[in-house]
Amino acid sequence: MEQKKKTTIPEFFKMKQEGKKFTMVTAYDYALATQVDKTDIEMILVGDSAAMVMLGYQSTVPIDMDTLVTLATAVVKGAPNTFIVGDMPFLSYEISKEKAIENAGRFMKEAEVDCIKLEGGVRVADTVTAIVKAGIPVMGHIGLTPQSSSQLGGFRVQGKNLIAAEKLLEDALALEEAGAFCIVLEAIPNPVAQAITERLKIPTIGIGAGPDCDAQVLVIHDLLGLFERFVPKFVKQYAQIGKDIVSALSQFDTEVKTGKFPDEEHSYHIKKEVEQEIIDHLKKIK
């Protein structure tokens, strides 16, 4: 199999223009990143959802820059041929434009990601402009924005009425004008996401936003059946690896306790004459 080549930002624009879909998964560690890198998936998002999926928090809010930079560094090492997105955590870009540029720069310098992502539309447009002017590519994110889910009334579908749908389009256009090279649309009704996608010159990446976005993203633990605390409506599980893991662990436990593992095949050996010499010598030691 020919090794894939990392897709560039101009190539993502070209794919939109030509009507070619692309794919992103959210992943957080070296091991899974290496597996993604073996596929034709073009993007990996090192998401702040690691707070929930990897660290067990109830929301994305608690995770910080240090943790996400560490995770992103591992993913970049594991997937050198995949476009990597670093997710800006809560309060890493809201305080000031200068702080936003500094934190975005950390992702680029320390983790060597290909771009950063942040949440919000009109309210963060000036910040997006500042980061882009600093030479850092930005991916936007509107609709259900988990960092501000409390303001949105929880994890709910956005854009379900005329006013809300118009606000989403305003947010999308503001991000495009600010210089974002693509936008994640999360938990948005299909017709609204389709209208936004058709209006924008930059690609859209849907998660619970219907089939008409330019790309789709799922959390890798969701699509593999590894995260069971809750399964959003938009998630399709392509495997049930969680069940396989439980089965394997249970079999390991049983074999250890019944003496079946480790066996001769999974043990190290030495020559018989040396073995006896060592045993006899060790027995004499007091």
Backbone torsions as a table, in degrees:
resi	resn	phi	psi	omega
1	MET	NA	129.5	-179.4
2	GLU	-70.9	134.0	-179.3
3	GLN	-67.7	134.7	-178.1
4	LYS	-73.4	160.3	178.7
5	LYS	-111.1	138.1	-178.5
6	LYS	-58.2	130.4	178.2
7	THR	-75.8	140.1	-179.0
8	THR	-100.8	165.5	179.4
9	ILE	-59.5	-45.5	176.1
10	PRO	-59.0	-32.4	178.3
11	GLU	-70.1	-33.7	175.6
12	PHE	-65.5	-39.9	175.9
13	PHE	-60.9	-44.4	-178.8
14	LYS	-63.0	-38.7	178.6
15	MET	-62.3	-40.5	177.3
16	LYS	-62.8	-46.4	-178.7
17	GLN	-60.8	-34.2	-177.9
18	GLU	-92.1	-0.2	179.0
19	GLY	73.2	23.7	179.0
20	LYS	-94.8	128.5	-179.2
21	LYS	-77.9	153.3	169.1
22	PHE	-134.5	172.5	-168.4
23	THR	-131.7	142.7	174.1
24	MET	-132.1	142.7	169.8
25	VAL	-123.1	151.1	174.0
26	THR	-95.0	123.1	-179.7
27	ALA	-143.4	161.1	-168.1
28	TYR	-134.8	0.7	-175.1
29	ASP	-143.9	165.4	-175.8
30	TYR	-61.8	-46.6	-173.5
31	ALA	-60.0	-49.7	-179.8
32	LEU	-71.2	-32.9	177.5
33	ALA	-61.0	-39.2	179.0
34	THR	-61.7	-33.9	179.6
35	GLN	-72.8	-40.5	177.1
36	VAL	-61.5	-38.8	-176.7
37	ASP	-65.1	-17.7	178.2
38	LYS	-83.7	-6.8	-177.6
39	THR	-105.5	-179.4	177.7
40	ASP	-89.6	6.0	177.7
41	ILE	-62.2	129.6	-171.5
42	GLU	-84.8	-28.3	-172.2
43	MET	-132.2	146.8	166.7
44	ILE	-123.8	129.6	171.8
45	LEU	-99.7	122.1	171.3
46	VAL	-88.5	91.1	-166.4
47	GLY	-88.1	155.9	174.2
48	ASP	-68.8	-9.7	172.9
49	SER	-62.5	-9.8	171.8
50	ALA	-56.0	-28.5	177.7
51	ALA	-56.4	-39.7	-178.5
52	MET	-88.2	-46.9	-171.7
53	VAL	-75.2	-40.7	-174.8
54	MET	-100.1	-29.9	-172.6
55	LEU	-111.4	-9.0	172.6
56	GLY	84.4	8.9	177.2
57	TYR	-72.0	165.4	-178.9
58	GLN	-85.8	-12.8	179.3
59	SER	-147.4	179.4	179.8
60	THR	-86.5	-9.6	-171.1
61	VAL	-61.6	-41.5	-171.9
62	PRO	-67.2	-22.9	-172.8
63	ILE	-69.8	148.0	-175.9
64	ASP	-118.8	176.1	-177.7
65	MET	-61.4	-44.8	-177.1
66	ASP	-56.8	-44.2	-178.7
67	THR	-65.8	-45.7	-177.8
68	LEU	-68.5	-35.6	175.8
69	VAL	-64.0	-40.8	177.7
70	THR	-61.7	-46.5	179.7
71	LEU	-63.9	-43.6	-178.7
72	ALA	-63.6	-37.9	178.0
73	THR	-59.2	-42.3	179.3
74	ALA	-66.3	-41.7	-179.3
75	VAL	-65.7	-41.9	178.6
76	VAL	-60.0	-40.7	178.1
77	LYS	-65.3	-36.0	-177.3
78	GLY	-80.4	-21.6	-175.9
79	ALA	-133.9	68.3	-176.7
80	PRO	-68.5	-15.8	-177.6
81	ASN	-105.4	14.1	-179.0
82	THR	-121.8	142.2	179.1
83	PHE	-71.8	122.1	-173.4
84	ILE	-109.3	132.5	-179.3
85	VAL	-111.8	127.3	175.7
86	GLY	-97.3	127.6	-175.1
87	ASP	-91.3	121.3	-179.7
88	MET	-73.8	120.4	-176.9
89	PRO	-76.5	170.1	-179.9
90	PHE	-54.3	131.7	179.3
91	LEU	70.0	14.9	175.2
92	SER	-91.8	-10.4	-178.2
93	TYR	-139.1	-4.7	-177.0
94	GLU	-85.4	-24.9	-171.6
95	ILE	-67.9	-46.9	178.5
96	SER	-162.5	160.0	177.1
97	LYS	-63.8	-37.3	-179.6
98	GLU	-63.2	-43.4	179.3
99	LYS	-66.7	-36.9	178.6
100	ALA	-63.3	-44.8	178.4
101	ILE	-63.6	-42.3	179.4
102	GLU	-60.0	-46.6	-178.6
103	ASN	-70.7	-39.2	175.3
104	ALA	-61.9	-39.1	177.8
105	GLY	-63.9	-35.7	176.3
106	ARG	-59.5	-44.3	178.1
107	PHE	-57.7	-44.7	-176.5
108	MET	-70.3	-42.5	-175.0
109	LYS	-79.6	-47.3	-173.4
110	GLU	-84.4	-42.3	-178.1
111	ALA	-95.4	-19.6	-178.8
112	GLU	62.1	39.0	173.7
113	VAL	-71.6	168.2	-177.8
114	ASP	-92.5	-20.4	175.9
115	CYS	-164.7	173.4	173.4
116	ILE	-118.3	161.5	176.0
117	LYS	-125.8	141.5	173.0
118	LEU	-140.2	160.7	-175.2
119	GLU	-98.1	148.3	175.3
120	GLY	115.7	161.3	-178.3
121	GLY	-115.3	-106.3	-177.7
122	VAL	-54.8	-40.8	-173.7
123	ARG	-65.8	-22.8	-178.8
124	VAL	-111.6	6.8	-174.9
125	ALA	-58.7	-43.3	179.6
126	ASP	-63.4	-37.5	178.4
127	THR	-66.1	-42.2	176.9
128	VAL	-58.9	-45.4	178.6
129	THR	-57.6	-44.6	-179.0
130	ALA	-63.5	-42.6	-179.7
131	ILE	-66.6	-43.0	179.3
132	VAL	-63.4	-40.9	178.3
133	LYS	-63.4	-25.2	176.8
134	ALA	-79.0	-1.5	177.0
135	GLY	91.5	18.3	-177.6
136	ILE	-112.1	119.7	179.0
137	PRO	-65.6	142.9	-176.4
138	VAL	-125.2	132.4	170.0
139	MET	-102.8	129.4	178.6
140	GLY	-88.4	173.8	-178.8
141	HIS	-157.3	115.7	179.4
142	ILE	-131.5	175.5	-175.2
143	GLY	93.5	-128.6	172.9
144	LEU	-74.8	109.1	178.8
145	THR	-108.8	103.1	-170.2
146	PRO	-55.9	-31.4	-179.4
147	GLN	-64.6	-27.1	179.5
148	SER	-114.4	28.7	-176.6
149	SER	-63.0	-27.6	178.1
150	SER	-62.9	-40.4	177.8
151	GLN	-67.7	-29.1	-177.1
152	LEU	-86.7	-2.6	-179.8
153	GLY	86.4	23.2	-179.9
154	GLY	104.5	-169.0	-178.0
155	PHE	-83.5	84.2	-174.9
156	ARG	-124.4	154.3	175.4
157	VAL	-62.1	137.6	-178.6
158	GLN	-109.8	155.2	175.7
159	GLY	78.8	34.4	-175.0
160	LYS	-90.1	-3.6	174.5
161	ASN	-134.1	174.3	-173.5
162	LEU	-59.4	-46.8	-177.7
163	ILE	-64.8	-44.4	-179.1
164	ALA	-65.7	-39.3	179.1
165	ALA	-65.7	-40.0	178.3
166	GLU	-63.9	-38.8	178.7
167	LYS	-63.3	-39.4	178.8
168	LEU	-63.6	-42.6	178.3
169	LEU	-63.9	-41.8	176.7
170	GLU	-58.5	-43.6	178.7
171	ASP	-61.9	-44.4	-178.4
172	ALA	-63.7	-45.0	-179.8
173	LEU	-66.2	-36.0	178.1
174	ALA	-64.7	-40.6	178.7
175	LEU	-67.2	-41.8	177.7
176	GLU	-61.2	-45.4	180.0
177	GLU	-63.7	-33.0	-178.6
178	ALA	-74.4	-16.1	177.1
179	GLY	112.7	5.1	174.8
180	ALA	-60.9	140.8	-177.1
181	PHE	-93.0	-11.9	171.8
182	CYS	-165.4	168.5	-175.1
183	ILE	-139.0	132.1	170.5
184	VAL	-81.1	131.0	174.3
185	LEU	-111.4	114.1	-175.4
186	GLU	-115.2	132.0	174.6
187	ALA	52.7	59.6	-179.0
188	ILE	-127.3	136.6	178.9
189	PRO	-56.2	144.7	-176.3
190	ASN	-48.7	-50.3	-176.3
191	PRO	-62.8	-34.8	179.5
192	VAL	-68.8	-45.7	178.7
193	ALA	-62.5	-38.9	178.7
194	GLN	-63.3	-44.5	-179.3
195	ALA	-63.6	-40.7	178.6
196	ILE	-65.9	-44.3	-179.7
197	THR	-59.7	-43.0	-179.2
198	GLU	-69.0	-30.1	-177.8
199	ARG	-76.9	-32.6	-174.0
200	LEU	-83.6	149.4	172.4
201	LYS	-87.1	-21.9	-179.6
202	ILE	-94.4	156.6	-177.1
203	PRO	-69.1	151.7	171.4
204	THR	-112.5	145.7	178.0
205	ILE	-120.0	116.0	-174.8
206	GLY	-93.1	143.0	167.6
207	ILE	-139.8	101.5	-171.1
208	GLY	71.7	34.3	-178.0
209	ALA	-129.2	21.7	173.8
210	GLY	82.6	177.6	-172.0
211	PRO	-85.9	-3.9	-172.5
212	ASP	-95.0	1.5	173.6
213	CYS	-70.2	162.9	-178.2
214	ASP	-75.2	-20.3	-179.3
215	ALA	-151.1	170.9	177.7
216	GLN	-134.3	149.2	176.4
217	VAL	-134.7	141.6	168.9
218	LEU	-137.1	152.5	172.2
219	VAL	-70.5	130.6	-174.1
220	ILE	-60.5	-34.9	178.9
221	HIS	-67.3	-30.9	176.6
222	ASP	-70.0	-48.8	-174.4
223	LEU	-71.9	-21.3	178.0
224	LEU	-93.7	-3.8	-179.6
225	GLY	73.9	36.8	-178.0
226	LEU	-105.4	-11.6	-179.6
227	PHE	-120.3	114.2	-168.8
228	GLU	-113.0	-1.7	-175.8
229	ARG	-61.1	-40.3	171.3
230	PHE	-157.3	152.2	179.3
231	VAL	-125.0	108.1	180.0
232	PRO	-59.4	155.2	-179.6
233	LYS	-56.0	-34.9	-173.7
234	PHE	-80.9	-5.6	-176.8
235	VAL	-83.7	129.2	168.6
236	LYS	-107.2	125.1	179.0
237	GLN	-88.8	116.8	-178.5
238	TYR	-90.9	-7.7	177.1
239	ALA	-156.6	165.3	176.3
240	GLN	-123.3	57.8	-174.3
241	ILE	-66.6	-27.4	177.1
242	GLY	-56.9	-43.0	178.6
243	LYS	-65.5	-39.3	178.6
244	ASP	-64.7	-37.5	179.2
245	ILE	-65.3	-45.0	178.7
246	VAL	-61.0	-42.1	179.0
247	SER	-62.7	-44.8	-179.7
248	ALA	-64.4	-42.9	179.7
249	LEU	-64.4	-39.9	179.4
250	SER	-66.1	-38.7	177.7
251	GLN	-65.8	-41.1	176.4
252	PHE	-59.5	-46.7	179.9
253	ASP	-58.7	-45.7	-179.2
254	THR	-63.8	-44.5	-176.7
255	GLU	-67.5	-34.5	176.2
256	VAL	-65.2	-46.0	-174.1
257	LYS	-75.3	-19.2	177.2
258	THR	-100.3	0.9	178.6
259	GLY	79.7	11.4	-179.3
260	LYS	-79.8	-26.0	178.5
261	PHE	-129.7	137.5	-0.5
262	PRO	-82.1	149.2	177.2
263	ASP	-103.7	-172.0	-178.2
264	GLU	-60.0	-37.5	-177.6
265	GLU	-63.9	-31.6	-175.2
266	HIS	-107.4	30.3	178.0
267	SER	-128.0	155.4	175.8
268	TYR	-89.6	146.5	-175.6
269	HIS	-130.5	156.9	172.5
270	ILE	-130.6	168.2	-179.2
271	LYS	-60.1	143.4	-174.8
272	LYS	-55.4	-44.6	-177.3
273	GLU	-65.1	-35.3	177.7
274	VAL	-71.9	-38.1	180.0
275	GLU	-58.2	-47.9	-178.0
276	GLN	-67.3	-37.4	178.9
277	GLU	-62.5	-43.0	179.7
278	ILE	-65.5	-44.4	-179.0
279	ILE	-61.4	-46.0	-179.5
280	ASP	-62.7	-39.7	-179.0
281	HIS	-67.3	-44.0	-179.4
282	LEU	-64.9	-31.2	179.1
283	LYS	-67.9	-27.2	-177.1
284	LYS	-81.6	-18.3	-177.2
285	ILE	-74.3	129.2	179.7
286	LYS	-110.5	NA	NA
